[in-house]
Amino acid sequence: MPKSEFLGEFEQVVLLAAARLGDGAYGMAIREEIEDHTGQDVSIGSVYSALDRIEKKGLVVSSIGDPTPERGGRAKRYYQLRRPGVMALTRSREIASTLWEGLDLDPEAFGQ
């Protein structure tokens, strides 16, 4: 499998957040979804960088929404998962599951 077919960890997280949000997937909402589910602070810049990479890979498509008064007339860019994105997520889950199968890791057995 070519390297380009593998999802980076953060790309996978961003894709999953976009999938969870459906039609409401835009940068800040994706960031909040990630933070809510991981408990980790995420910079909006890293979210947009990942979205740019996965859009270039054809995993999502973006479109501009209508301008809103609460954003000073600026429009949001919405992201929609495409079939290749779903396939990439499914493949990532299958690969991880296969690698975890039969593996029993005990953190206490490892040094710092």
C-alpha angles and dihedrals in degrees: 000000000000116000091244089065093062119088119225114234094253092044088055091050092049092048091049091050091050090049091051092050096047111180091004095063110129130138102273093039090052090049091051092047090053093047092047093052100038103032088226127124110242126193116233088226092061090050092052092045090053091045090052092051095047092045090053088051089054094244094121135019124212134211135180118248127209119290114262129210093226089060094050092258094307118136125229122238109229124204125211125194114240129206093263088054092053090047092050092051092047091049091049091051092048093049092049092046092050092049092048093049110114093359117128112184121189111194089203090064091063130071123235 
